[in-house]
């Protein structure tokens, strides 16, 4: 999957999630543990470097949904 993502995209953005905090929720802890998010991101990082792609690690608190994709202005909640 990581190779396919790197082959099909020039820029890849992933959110920097902390698995330890998410695993405190016992209802989803097993599913989150099975995903191996850290290893997946590590492989993406390696392959992006090898194939000359850009990997951006987005801060979880960055208000990306409030920013206009056209002009870049941050909107206000209404």
mmCIF file of the N, C-alpha and C atoms, coordinates in Angstrom:
data_MODEL
# 
_entry.id   MODEL 
# 
loop_
_atom_site.group_PDB 
_atom_site.id 
_atom_site.type_symbol 
_atom_site.label_atom_id 
_atom_site.label_alt_id 
_atom_site.label_comp_id 
_atom_site.label_asym_id 
_atom_site.label_entity_id 
_atom_site.label_seq_id 
_atom_site.pdbx_PDB_ins_code 
_atom_site.Cartn_x 
_atom_site.Cartn_y 
_atom_site.Cartn_z 
_atom_site.occupancy 
_atom_site.B_iso_or_equiv 
_atom_site.pdbx_formal_charge 
_atom_site.auth_seq_id 
_atom_site.auth_comp_id 
_atom_site.auth_asym_id 
_atom_site.auth_atom_id 
_atom_site.pdbx_PDB_model_num 
ATOM 1   N N  . UNK A 1 1  ? 0.825   -1.191 0.000  1.00 0.00 ? 1  UNK A N  1 
ATOM 2   C CA . UNK A 1 1  ? 0.000   0.000  0.000  1.00 0.00 ? 1  UNK A CA 1 
ATOM 3   C C  . UNK A 1 1  ? 0.872   1.259  0.000  1.00 0.00 ? 1  UNK A C  1 
ATOM 4   N N  . UNK A 1 2  ? 1.927   1.252  0.805  1.00 0.00 ? 2  UNK A N  1 
ATOM 5   C CA . UNK A 1 2  ? 2.785   2.436  0.856  1.00 0.00 ? 2  UNK A CA 1 
ATOM 6   C C  . UNK A 1 2  ? 3.442   2.690  -0.497 1.00 0.00 ? 2  UNK A C  1 
ATOM 7   N N  . UNK A 1 3  ? 3.858   1.648  -1.186 1.00 0.00 ? 3  UNK A N  1 
ATOM 8   C CA . UNK A 1 3  ? 4.470   1.809  -2.510 1.00 0.00 ? 3  UNK A CA 1 
ATOM 9   C C  . UNK A 1 3  ? 3.472   2.384  -3.510 1.00 0.00 ? 3  UNK A C  1 
ATOM 10  N N  . UNK A 1 4  ? 2.246   1.905  -3.453 1.00 0.00 ? 4  UNK A N  1 
ATOM 11  C CA . UNK A 1 4  ? 1.217   2.404  -4.362 1.00 0.00 ? 4  UNK A CA 1 
ATOM 12  C C  . UNK A 1 4  ? 0.948   3.888  -4.114 1.00 0.00 ? 4  UNK A C  1 
ATOM 13  N N  . UNK A 1 5  ? 0.858   4.274  -2.860 1.00 0.00 ? 5  UNK A N  1 
ATOM 14  C CA . UNK A 1 5  ? 0.618   5.680  -2.516 1.00 0.00 ? 5  UNK A CA 1 
ATOM 15  C C  . UNK A 1 5  ? 1.762   6.555  -3.028 1.00 0.00 ? 5  UNK A C  1 
ATOM 16  N N  . UNK A 1 6  ? 2.993   6.097  -2.835 1.00 0.00 ? 6  UNK A N  1 
ATOM 17  C CA . UNK A 1 6  ? 4.157   6.858  -3.278 1.00 0.00 ? 6  UNK A CA 1 
ATOM 18  C C  . UNK A 1 6  ? 4.222   6.928  -4.802 1.00 0.00 ? 6  UNK A C  1 
ATOM 19  N N  . UNK A 1 7  ? 3.869   5.846  -5.482 1.00 0.00 ? 7  UNK A N  1 
ATOM 20  C CA . UNK A 1 7  ? 3.888   5.832  -6.949 1.00 0.00 ? 7  UNK A CA 1 
ATOM 21  C C  . UNK A 1 7  ? 2.854   6.787  -7.545 1.00 0.00 ? 7  UNK A C  1 
ATOM 22  N N  . UNK A 1 8  ? 1.701   6.904  -6.897 1.00 0.00 ? 8  UNK A N  1 
ATOM 23  C CA . UNK A 1 8  ? 0.594   7.668  -7.465 1.00 0.00 ? 8  UNK A CA 1 
ATOM 24  C C  . UNK A 1 8  ? 0.558   9.142  -7.056 1.00 0.00 ? 8  UNK A C  1 
ATOM 25  N N  . UNK A 1 9  ? 1.412   9.564  -6.117 1.00 0.00 ? 9  UNK A N  1 
ATOM 26  C CA . UNK A 1 9  ? 1.341   10.930 -5.597 1.00 0.00 ? 9  UNK A CA 1 
ATOM 27  C C  . UNK A 1 9  ? 2.716   11.568 -5.487 1.00 0.00 ? 9  UNK A C  1 
ATOM 28  N N  . UNK A 1 10 ? 2.767   12.863 -5.705 1.00 0.00 ? 10 UNK A N  1 
ATOM 29  C CA . UNK A 1 10 ? 4.011   13.620 -5.539 1.00 0.00 ? 10 UNK A CA 1 
ATOM 30  C C  . UNK A 1 10 ? 4.144   14.137 -4.106 1.00 0.00 ? 10 UNK A C  1 
ATOM 31  N N  . UNK A 1 11 ? 3.017   14.493 -3.507 1.00 0.00 ? 11 UNK A N  1 
ATOM 32  C CA . UNK A 1 11 ? 2.997   15.010 -2.138 1.00 0.00 ? 11 UNK A CA 1 
ATOM 33  C C  . UNK A 1 11 ? 2.018   14.168 -1.332 1.00 0.00 ? 11 UNK A C  1 
ATOM 34  N N  . UNK A 1 12 ? 2.462   13.715 -0.177 1.00 0.00 ? 12 UNK A N  1 
ATOM 35  C CA . UNK A 1 12 ? 1.641   12.883 0.704  1.00 0.00 ? 12 UNK A CA 1 
ATOM 36  C C  . UNK A 1 12 ? 1.587   13.564 2.061  1.00 0.00 ? 12 UNK A C  1 
ATOM 37  N N  . UNK A 1 13 ? 0.393   13.694 2.615  1.00 0.00 ? 13 UNK A N  1 
ATOM 38  C CA . UNK A 1 13 ? 0.220   14.326 3.913  1.00 0.00 ? 13 UNK A CA 1 
ATOM 39  C C  . UNK A 1 13 ? -0.389  13.308 4.875  1.00 0.00 ? 13 UNK A C  1 
ATOM 40  N N  . UNK A 1 14 ? 0.254   13.142 6.034  1.00 0.00 ? 14 UNK A N  1 
ATOM 41  C CA . UNK A 1 14 ? -0.270  12.265 7.081  1.00 0.00 ? 14 UNK A CA 1 
ATOM 42  C C  . UNK A 1 14 ? -0.371  13.073 8.371  1.00 0.00 ? 14 UNK A C  1 
ATOM 43  N N  . UNK A 1 15 ? -1.339  12.743 9.171  1.00 0.00 ? 15 UNK A N  1 
ATOM 44  C CA . UNK A 1 15 ? -1.488  13.409 10.454 1.00 0.00 ? 15 UNK A CA 1 
ATOM 45  C C  . UNK A 1 15 ? -0.602  12.702 11.477 1.00 0.00 ? 15 UNK A C  1 
ATOM 46  N N  . UNK A 1 16 ? 0.066   13.471 12.300 1.00 0.00 ? 16 UNK A N  1 
ATOM 47  C CA . UNK A 1 16 ? 0.914   12.882 13.327 1.00 0.00 ? 16 UNK A CA 1 
ATOM 48  C C  . UNK A 1 16 ? 0.045   12.472 14.507 1.00 0.00 ? 16 UNK A C  1 
ATOM 49  N N  . UNK A 1 17 ? -0.387  11.238 14.475 1.00 0.00 ? 17 UNK A N  1 
ATOM 50  C CA . UNK A 1 17 ? -1.254  10.701 15.513 1.00 0.00 ? 17 UNK A CA 1 
ATOM 51  C C  . UNK A 1 17 ? -0.425  10.012 16.586 1.00 0.00 ? 17 UNK A C  1 
ATOM 52  N N  . UNK A 1 18 ? -0.893  10.065 17.826 1.00 0.00 ? 18 UNK A N  1 
ATOM 53  C CA . UNK A 1 18 ? -0.232  9.344  18.900 1.00 0.00 ? 18 UNK A CA 1 
ATOM 54  C C  . UNK A 1 18 ? -1.070  8.120  19.238 1.00 0.00 ? 18 UNK A C  1 
ATOM 55  N N  . UNK A 1 19 ? -0.571  6.974  18.838 1.00 0.00 ? 19 UNK A N  1 
ATOM 56  C CA . UNK A 1 19 ? -1.299  5.723  19.042 1.00 0.00 ? 19 UNK A CA 1 
ATOM 57  C C  . UNK A 1 19 ? -1.541  5.456  20.516 1.00 0.00 ? 19 UNK A C  1 
ATOM 58  N N  . UNK A 1 20 ? -0.580  5.824  21.349 1.00 0.00 ? 20 UNK A N  1 
ATOM 59  C CA . UNK A 1 20 ? -0.701  5.560  22.780 1.00 0.00 ? 20 UNK A CA 1 
ATOM 60  C C  . UNK A 1 20 ? -1.948  6.233  23.356 1.00 0.00 ? 20 UNK A C  1 
ATOM 61  N N  . UNK A 1 21 ? -2.199  7.475  22.961 1.00 0.00 ? 21 UNK A N  1 
ATOM 62  C CA . UNK A 1 21 ? -3.377  8.185  23.467 1.00 0.00 ? 21 UNK A CA 1 
ATOM 63  C C  . UNK A 1 21 ? -4.669  7.588  22.916 1.00 0.00 ? 21 UNK A C  1 
ATOM 64  N N  . UNK A 1 22 ? -4.655  7.196  21.642 1.00 0.00 ? 22 UNK A N  1 
ATOM 65  C CA . UNK A 1 22 ? -5.862  6.626  21.035 1.00 0.00 ? 22 UNK A CA 1 
ATOM 66  C C  . UNK A 1 22 ? -6.185  5.260  21.624 1.00 0.00 ? 22 UNK A C  1 
ATOM 67  N N  . UNK A 1 23 ? -5.187  4.521  22.078 1.00 0.00 ? 23 UNK A N  1 
ATOM 68  C CA . UNK A 1 23 ? -5.415  3.169  22.604 1.00 0.00 ? 23 UNK A CA 1 
ATOM 69  C C  . UNK A 1 23 ? -6.012  3.187  24.012 1.00 0.00 ? 23 UNK A C  1 
ATOM 70  N N  . UNK A 1 24 ? -6.149  4.361  24.595 1.00 0.00 ? 24 UNK A N  1 
ATOM 71  C CA . UNK A 1 24 ? -6.803  4.457  25.905 1.00 0.00 ? 24 UNK A CA 1 
ATOM 72  C C  . UNK A 1 24 ? -8.297  4.151  25.795 1.00 0.00 ? 24 UNK A C  1 
ATOM 73  N N  . UNK A 1 25 ? -8.846  4.305  24.605 1.00 0.00 ? 25 UNK A N  1 
ATOM 74  C CA . UNK A 1 25 ? -10.250 3.957  24.364 1.00 0.00 ? 25 UNK A CA 1 
ATOM 75  C C  . UNK A 1 25 ? -10.307 2.450  24.132 1.00 0.00 ? 25 UNK A C  1 
ATOM 76  N N  . UNK A 1 26 ? -10.790 1.701  25.103 1.00 0.00 ? 26 UNK A N  1 
ATOM 77  C CA . UNK A 1 26 ? -10.753 0.239  25.037 1.00 0.00 ? 26 UNK A CA 1 
ATOM 78  C C  . UNK A 1 26 ? -11.603 -0.344 23.908 1.00 0.00 ? 26 UNK A C  1 
ATOM 79  N N  . UNK A 1 27 ? -12.553 0.440  23.380 1.00 0.00 ? 27 UNK A N  1 
ATOM 80  C CA . UNK A 1 27 ? -13.412 -0.058 22.301 1.00 0.00 ? 27 UNK A CA 1 
ATOM 81  C C  . UNK A 1 27 ? -12.673 -0.170 20.969 1.00 0.00 ? 27 UNK A C  1 
ATOM 82  N N  . UNK A 1 28 ? -11.665 0.667  20.761 1.00 0.00 ? 28 UNK A N  1 
ATOM 83  C CA . UNK A 1 28 ? -10.946 0.661  19.480 1.00 0.00 ? 28 UNK A CA 1 
ATOM 84  C C  . UNK A 1 28 ? -9.462  0.324  19.630 1.00 0.00 ? 28 UNK A C  1 
ATOM 85  N N  . UNK A 1 29 ? -9.028  0.028  20.835 1.00 0.00 ? 29 UNK A N  1 
ATOM 86  C CA . UNK A 1 29 ? -7.601  -0.192 21.091 1.00 0.00 ? 29 UNK A CA 1 
ATOM 87  C C  . UNK A 1 29 ? -7.017  -1.328 20.257 1.00 0.00 ? 29 UNK A C  1 
ATOM 88  N N  . UNK A 1 30 ? -7.714  -2.446 20.151 1.00 0.00 ? 30 UNK A N  1 
ATOM 89  C CA . UNK A 1 30 ? -7.194  -3.575 19.386 1.00 0.00 ? 30 UNK A CA 1 
ATOM 90  C C  . UNK A 1 30 ? -7.054  -3.217 17.906 1.00 0.00 ? 30 UNK A C  1 
ATOM 91  N N  . UNK A 1 31 ? -8.045  -2.545 17.359 1.00 0.00 ? 31 UNK A N  1 
ATOM 92  C CA . UNK A 1 31 ? -7.997  -2.148 15.948 1.00 0.00 ? 31 UNK A CA 1 
ATOM 93  C C  . UNK A 1 31 ? -6.843  -1.192 15.679 1.00 0.00 ? 31 UNK A C  1 
ATOM 94  N N  . UNK A 1 32 ? -6.632  -0.251 16.574 1.00 0.00 ? 32 UNK A N  1 
ATOM 95  C CA . UNK A 1 32 ? -5.548  0.717  16.405 1.00 0.00 ? 32 UNK A CA 1 
ATOM 96  C C  . UNK A 1 32 ? -4.199  0.015  16.526 1.00 0.00 ? 32 UNK A C  1 
ATOM 97  N N  . UNK A 1 33 ? -4.087  -0.911 17.451 1.00 0.00 ? 33 UNK A N  1 
ATOM 98  C CA . UNK A 1 33 ? -2.840  -1.659 17.614 1.00 0.00 ? 33 UNK A CA 1 
ATOM 99  C C  . UNK A 1 33 ? -2.517  -2.524 16.409 1.00 0.00 ? 33 UNK A C  1 
ATOM 100 N N  . UNK A 1 34 ? -3.535  -3.061 15.767 1.00 0.00 ? 34 UNK A N  1 
ATOM 101 C CA . UNK A 1 34 ? -3.345  -3.922 14.601 1.00 0.00 ? 34 UNK A CA 1 
ATOM 102 C C  . UNK A 1 34 ? -2.891  -3.152 13.360 1.00 0.00 ? 34 UNK A C  1 
ATOM 103 N N  . UNK A 1 35 ? -3.182  -1.880 13.297 1.00 0.00 ? 35 UNK A N  1 
ATOM 104 C CA . UNK A 1 35 ? -2.899  -1.074 12.114 1.00 0.00 ? 35 UNK A CA 1 
ATOM 105 C C  . UNK A 1 35 ? -1.399  -0.814 11.940 1.00 0.00 ? 35 UNK A C  1 
ATOM 106 N N  . UNK A 1 36 ? -0.644  -0.747 12.996 1.00 0.00 ? 36 UNK A N  1 
ATOM 107 C CA . UNK A 1 36 ? 0.792   -0.444 12.955 1.00 0.00 ? 36 UNK A CA 1 
ATOM 108 C C  . UNK A 1 36 ? 1.051   0.870  12.235 1.00 0.00 ? 36 UNK A C  1 
ATOM 109 N N  . UNK A 1 37 ? 0.381   1.928  12.666 1.00 0.00 ? 37 UNK A N  1 
ATOM 110 C CA . UNK A 1 37 ? 0.482   3.238  12.043 1.00 0.00 ? 37 UNK A CA 1 
ATOM 111 C C  . UNK A 1 37 ? 1.922   3.729  11.981 1.00 0.00 ? 37 UNK A C  1 
ATOM 112 N N  . UNK A 1 38 ? 2.681   3.559  13.060 1.00 0.00 ? 38 UNK A N  1 
ATOM 113 C CA . UNK A 1 38 ? 4.065   4.031  13.086 1.00 0.00 ? 38 UNK A CA 1 
ATOM 114 C C  . UNK A 1 38 ? 4.881   3.377  11.974 1.00 0.00 ? 38 UNK A C  1 
ATOM 115 N N  . UNK A 1 39 ? 4.747   2.072  11.821 1.00 0.00 ? 39 UNK A N  1 
ATOM 116 C CA . UNK A 1 39 ? 5.510   1.349  10.790 1.00 0.00 ? 39 UNK A CA 1 
ATOM 117 C C  . UNK A 1 39 ? 5.079   1.783  9.389  1.00 0.00 ? 39 UNK A C  1 
ATOM 118 N N  . UNK A 1 40 ? 3.801   2.002  9.189  1.00 0.00 ? 40 UNK A N  1 
ATOM 119 C CA . UNK A 1 40 ? 3.302   2.442  7.895  1.00 0.00 ? 40 UNK A CA 1 
ATOM 120 C C  . UNK A 1 40 ? 3.880   3.816  7.522  1.00 0.00 ? 40 UNK A C  1 
ATOM 121 N N  . UNK A 1 41 ? 3.873   4.743  8.472  1.00 0.00 ? 41 UNK A N  1 
ATOM 122 C CA . UNK A 1 41 ? 4.417   6.081  8.224  1.00 0.00 ? 41 UNK A CA 1 
ATOM 123 C C  . UNK A 1 41 ? 5.927   6.004  8.014  1.00 0.00 ? 41 UNK A C  1 
ATOM 124 N N  . UNK A 1 42 ? 6.599   5.129  8.743  1.00 0.00 ? 42 UNK A N  1 
ATOM 125 C CA . UNK A 1 42 ? 8.043   4.964  8.580  1.00 0.00 ? 42 UNK A CA 1 
ATOM 126 C C  . UNK A 1 42 ? 8.366   4.492  7.161  1.00 0.00 ? 42 UNK A C  1 
ATOM 127 N N  . UNK A 1 43 ? 7.598   3.548  6.657  1.00 0.00 ? 43 UNK A N  1 
ATOM 128 C CA . UNK A 1 43 ? 7.820   3.057  5.299  1.00 0.00 ? 43 UNK A CA 1 
ATOM 129 C C  . UNK A 1 43 ? 7.493   4.130  4.258  1.00 0.00 ? 43 UNK A C  1 
ATOM 130 N N  . UNK A 1 44 ? 6.439   4.893  4.488  1.00 0.00 ? 44 UNK A N  1 
ATOM 131 C CA . UNK A 1 44 ? 6.118   6.006  3.592  1.00 0.00 ? 44 UNK A CA 1 
ATOM 132 C C  . UNK A 1 44 ? 7.273   6.999  3.550  1.00 0.00 ? 44 UNK A C  1 
ATOM 133 N N  . UNK A 1 45 ? 7.820   7.300  4.714  1.00 0.00 ? 45 UNK A N  1 
ATOM 134 C CA . UNK A 1 45 ? 8.933   8.247  4.818  1.00 0.00 ? 45 UNK A CA 1 
ATOM 135 C C  . UNK A 1 45 ? 10.140  7.760  4.015  1.00 0.00 ? 45 UNK A C  1 
ATOM 136 N N  . UNK A 1 46 ? 10.479  6.506  4.180  1.00 0.00 ? 46 UNK A N  1 
ATOM 137 C CA . UNK A 1 46 ? 11.616  5.913  3.470  1.00 0.00 ? 46 UNK A CA 1 
ATOM 138 C C  . UNK A 1 46 ? 11.395  5.946  1.951  1.00 0.00 ? 46 UNK A C  1 
ATOM 139 N N  . UNK A 1 47 ? 10.225  5.526  1.524  1.00 0.00 ? 47 UNK A N  1 
ATOM 140 C CA . UNK A 1 47 ? 9.943   5.454  0.084  1.00 0.00 ? 47 UNK A CA 1 
ATOM 141 C C  . UNK A 1 47 ? 9.826   6.836  -0.538 1.00 0.00 ? 47 UNK A C  1 
ATOM 142 N N  . UNK A 1 48 ? 9.306   7.803  0.200  1.00 0.00 ? 48 UNK A N  1 
ATOM 143 C CA . UNK A 1 48 ? 9.239   9.170  -0.308 1.00 0.00 ? 48 UNK A CA 1 
ATOM 144 C C  . UNK A 1 48 ? 10.651  9.721  -0.523 1.00 0.00 ? 48 UNK A C  1 
ATOM 145 N N  . UNK A 1 49 ? 11.525  9.458  0.407  1.00 0.00 ? 49 UNK A N  1 
ATOM 146 C CA . UNK A 1 49 ? 12.915  9.899  0.257  1.00 0.00 ? 49 UNK A CA 1 
ATOM 147 C C  . UNK A 1 49 ? 13.572  9.203  -0.926 1.00 0.00 ? 49 UNK A C  1 
ATOM 148 N N  . UNK A 1 50 ? 13.386  7.910  -1.055 1.00 0.00 ? 50 UNK A N  1 
ATOM 149 C CA . UNK A 1 50 ? 14.002  7.125  -2.114 1.00 0.00 ? 50 UNK A CA 1 
ATOM 150 C C  . UNK A 1 50 ? 13.513  7.542  -3.501 1.00 0.00 ? 50 UNK A C  1 
ATOM 151 N N  . UNK A 1 51 ? 12.206  7.804  -3.641 1.00 0.00 ? 51 UNK A N  1 
ATOM 152 C CA . UNK A 1 51 ? 11.623  8.129  -4.940 1.00 0.00 ? 51 UNK A CA 1 
ATOM 153 C C  . UNK A 1 51 ? 11.461  9.633  -5.187 1.00 0.00 ? 51 UNK A C  1 
ATOM 154 N N  . UNK A 1 52 ? 11.967  10.460 -4.277 1.00 0.00 ? 52 UNK A N  1 
ATOM 155 C CA . UNK A 1 52 ? 11.921  11.903 -4.475 1.00 0.00 ? 52 UNK A CA 1 
ATOM 156 C C  . UNK A 1 52 ? 10.553  12.529 -4.300 1.00 0.00 ? 52 UNK A C  1 
ATOM 157 N N  . UNK A 1 53 ? 9.742   11.974 -3.427 1.00 0.00 ? 53 UNK A N  1 
ATOM 158 C CA . UNK A 1 53 ? 8.413   12.515 -3.146 1.00 0.00 ? 53 UNK A CA 1 
ATOM 159 C C  . UNK A 1 53 ? 8.476   13.353 -1.866 1.00 0.00 ? 53 UNK A C  1 
ATOM 160 N N  . UNK A 1 54 ? 7.428   14.127 -1.623 1.00 0.00 ? 54 UNK A N  1 
ATOM 161 C CA . UNK A 1 54 ? 7.359   14.968 -0.433 1.00 0.00 ? 54 UNK A CA 1 
ATOM 162 C C  . UNK A 1 54 ? 6.361   14.378 0.552  1.00 0.00 ? 54 UNK A C  1 
ATOM 163 N N  . UNK A 1 55 ? 6.799   14.171 1.781  1.00 0.00 ? 55 UNK A N  1 
ATOM 164 C CA . UNK A 1 55 ? 5.914   13.690 2.848  1.00 0.00 ? 55 UNK A CA 1 
ATOM 165 C C  . UNK A 1 55 ? 5.779   14.803 3.870  1.00 0.00 ? 55 UNK A C  1 
ATOM 166 N N  . UNK A 1 56 ? 4.559   15.194 4.142  1.00 0.00 ? 56 UNK A N  1 
ATOM 167 C CA . UNK A 1 56 ? 4.278   16.238 5.125  1.00 0.00 ? 56 UNK A CA 1 
ATOM 168 C C  . UNK A 1 56 ? 3.560   15.594 6.300  1.00 0.00 ? 56 UNK A C  1 
ATOM 169 N N  . UNK A 1 57 ? 4.075   15.851 7.495  1.00 0.00 ? 57 UNK A N  1 
ATOM 170 C CA . UNK A 1 57 ? 3.428   15.357 8.710  1.00 0.00 ? 57 UNK A CA 1 
ATOM 171 C C  . UNK A 1 57 ? 2.660   16.523 9.328  1.00 0.00 ? 57 UNK A C  1 
ATOM 172 N N  . UNK A 1 58 ? 1.347   16.455 9.261  1.00 0.00 ? 58 UNK A N  1 
ATOM 173 C CA . UNK A 1 58 ? 0.477   17.535 9.729  1.00 0.00 ? 58 UNK A CA 1 
ATOM 174 C C  . UNK A 1 58 ? 0.218   17.407 11.221 1.00 0.00 ? 58 UNK A C  1 
ATOM 175 N N  . UNK A 1 59 ? 0.257   18.531 11.884 1.00 0.00 ? 59 UNK A N  1 
ATOM 176 C CA . UNK A 1 59 ? -0.046  18.609 13.308 1.00 0.00 ? 59 UNK A CA 1 
ATOM 177 C C  . UNK A 1 59 ? -1.531  18.317 13.520 1.00 0.00 ? 59 UNK A C  1 
ATOM 178 N N  . UNK A 1 60 ? -1.899  17.478 14.486 1.00 0.00 ? 60 UNK A N  1 
ATOM 179 C CA . UNK A 1 60 ? -3.312  17.148 14.693 1.00 0.00 ? 60 UNK A CA 1 
ATOM 180 C C  . UNK A 1 60 ? -4.164  18.364 15.075 1.00 0.00 ? 60 UNK A C  1 
ATOM 181 N N  . UNK A 1 61 ? -3.553  19.407 15.602 1.00 0.00 ? 61 UNK A N  1 
ATOM 182 C CA . UNK A 1 61 ? -4.315  20.582 16.035 1.00 0.00 ? 61 UNK A CA 1 
ATOM 183 C C  . UNK A 1 61 ? -4.343  21.680 14.976 1.00 0.00 ? 61 UNK A C  1 
ATOM 184 N N  . UNK A 1 62 ? -3.762  21.443 13.805 1.00 0.00 ? 62 UNK A N  1 
ATOM 185 C CA . UNK A 1 62 ? -3.780  22.418 12.722 1.00 0.00 ? 62 UNK A CA 1 
ATOM 186 C C  . UNK A 1 62 ? -5.195  22.492 12.148 1.00 0.00 ? 62 UNK A C  1 
ATOM 187 N N  . UNK A 1 63 ? -5.733  23.695 12.010 1.00 0.00 ? 63 UNK A N  1 
ATOM 188 C CA . UNK A 1 63 ? -7.127  23.891 11.594 1.00 0.00 ? 63 UNK A CA 1 
ATOM 189 C C  . UNK A 1 63 ? -7.274  23.844 10.076 1.00 0.00 ? 63 UNK A C  1 
ATOM 190 N N  . UNK A 1 64 ? -6.931  22.726 9.473  1.00 0.00 ? 64 UNK A N  1 
ATOM 191 C CA . UNK A 1 64 ? -6.937  22.616 8.014  1.00 0.00 ? 64 UNK A CA 1 
ATOM 192 C C  . UNK A 1 64 ? -8.327  22.707 7.404  1.00 0.00 ? 64 UNK A C  1 
ATOM 193 N N  . UNK A 1 65 ? -9.346  22.296 8.112  1.00 0.00 ? 65 UNK A N  1 
ATOM 194 C CA . UNK A 1 65 ? -10.702 22.343 7.559  1.00 0.00 ? 65 UNK A CA 1 
ATOM 195 C C  . UNK A 1 65 ? -11.279 23.754 7.577  1.00 0.00 ? 65 UNK A C  1 
ATOM 196 N N  . UNK A 1 66 ? -10.599 24.680 8.249  1.00 0.00 ? 66 UNK A N  1 
ATOM 197 C CA . UNK A 1 66 ? -11.084 26.050 8.318  1.00 0.00 ? 66 UNK A CA 1 
ATOM 198 C C  . UNK A 1 66 ? -10.363 26.964 7.332  1.00 0.00 ? 66 UNK A C  1 
ATOM 199 N N  . UNK A 1 67 ? -9.440  26.427 6.541  1.00 0.00 ? 67 UNK A N  1 
ATOM 200 C CA . UNK A 1 67 ? -8.653  27.236 5.619  1.00 0.00 ? 67 UNK A CA 1 
ATOM 201 C C  . UNK A 1 67 ? -9.179  27.054 4.194  1.00 0.00 ? 67 UNK A C  1 
ATOM 202 N N  . UNK A 1 68 ? -9.373  28.157 3.507  1.00 0.00 ? 68 UNK A N  1 
ATOM 203 C CA . UNK A 1 68 ? -9.872  28.126 2.128  1.00 0.00 ? 68 UNK A CA 1 
ATOM 204 C C  . UNK A 1 68 ? -8.806  27.525 1.213  1.00 0.00 ? 68 UNK A C  1 
ATOM 205 N N  . UNK A 1 69 ? -9.180  26.523 0.441  1.00 0.00 ? 69 UNK A N  1 
ATOM 206 C CA . UNK A 1 69 ? -8.223  25.864 -0.445 1.00 0.00 ? 69 UNK A CA 1 
ATOM 207 C C  . UNK A 1 69 ? -7.845  26.735 -1.640 1.00 0.00 ? 69 UNK A C  1 
ATOM 208 N N  . UNK A 1 70 ? -8.634  27.763 -1.926 1.00 0.00 ? 70 UNK A N  1 
ATOM 209 C CA . UNK A 1 70 ? -8.358  28.654 -3.049 1.00 0.00 ? 70 UNK A CA 1 
ATOM 210 C C  . UNK A 1 70 ? -7.441  29.805 -2.665 1.00 0.00 ? 70 UNK A C  1 
ATOM 211 N N  . UNK A 1 71 ? -7.814  30.532 -1.613 1.00 0.00 ? 71 UNK A N  1 
ATOM 212 C CA . UNK A 1 71 ? -7.047  31.737 -1.270 1.00 0.00 ? 71 UNK A CA 1 
ATOM 213 C C  . UNK A 1 71 ? -6.182  31.576 -0.025 1.00 0.00 ? 71 UNK A C  1 
ATOM 214 N N  . UNK A 1 72 ? -6.412  30.547 0.778  1.00 0.00 ? 72 UNK A N  1 
ATOM 215 C CA . UNK A 1 72 ? -5.586  30.311 1.955  1.00 0.00 ? 72 UNK A CA 1 
ATOM 216 C C  . UNK A 1 72 ? -5.981  31.092 3.187  1.00 0.00 ? 72 UNK A C  1 
ATOM 217 N N  . UNK A 1 73 ? -7.103  31.796 3.146  1.00 0.00 ? 73 UNK A N  1 
ATOM 218 C CA . UNK A 1 73 ? -7.561  32.575 4.278  1.00 0.00 ? 73 UNK A CA 1 
ATOM 219 C C  . UNK A 1 73 ? -8.303  31.680 5.267  1.00 0.00 ? 73 UNK A C  1 
ATOM 220 N N  . UNK A 1 74 ? -7.989  31.854 6.543  1.00 0.00 ? 74 UNK A N  1 
ATOM 221 C CA . UNK A 1 74 ? -8.655  31.068 7.573  1.00 0.00 ? 74 UNK A CA 1 
ATOM 222 C C  . UNK A 1 74 ? -10.007 31.692 7.893  1.00 0.00 ? 74 UNK A C  1 
ATOM 223 N N  . UNK A 1 75 ? -11.051 30.899 7.767  1.00 0.00 ? 75 UNK A N  1 
ATOM 224 C CA . UNK A 1 75 ? -12.400 31.375 8.040  1.00 0.00 ? 75 UNK A CA 1 
ATOM 225 C C  . UNK A 1 75 ? -12.725 31.338 9.515  1.00 0.00 ? 75 UNK A C  1 
ATOM 226 N N  . UNK A 1 76 ? -13.820 31.962 9.873  1.00 0.00 ? 76 UNK A N  1 
ATOM 227 C CA . UNK A 1 76 ? -14.262 31.953 11.253 1.00 0.00 ? 76 UNK A CA 1 
ATOM 228 C C  . UNK A 1 76 ? -15.451 31.025 11.406 1.00 0.00 ? 76 UNK A C  1 
ATOM 229 N N  . UNK A 1 77 ? -15.552 30.403 12.556 1.00 0.00 ? 77 UNK A N  1 
ATOM 230 C CA . UNK A 1 77 ? -16.705 29.537 12.828 1.00 0.00 ? 77 UNK A CA 1 
ATOM 231 C C  . UNK A 1 77 ? -17.935 30.404 13.001 1.00 0.00 ? 77 UNK A C  1 
ATOM 232 N N  . UNK A 1 78 ? -19.041 29.940 12.461 1.00 0.00 ? 78 UNK A N  1 
ATOM 233 C CA . UNK A 1 78 ? -20.292 30.692 12.581 1.00 0.00 ? 78 UNK A CA 1 
ATOM 234 C C  . UNK A 1 78 ? -21.318 29.886 13.331 1.00 0.00 ? 78 UNK A C  1 
# 
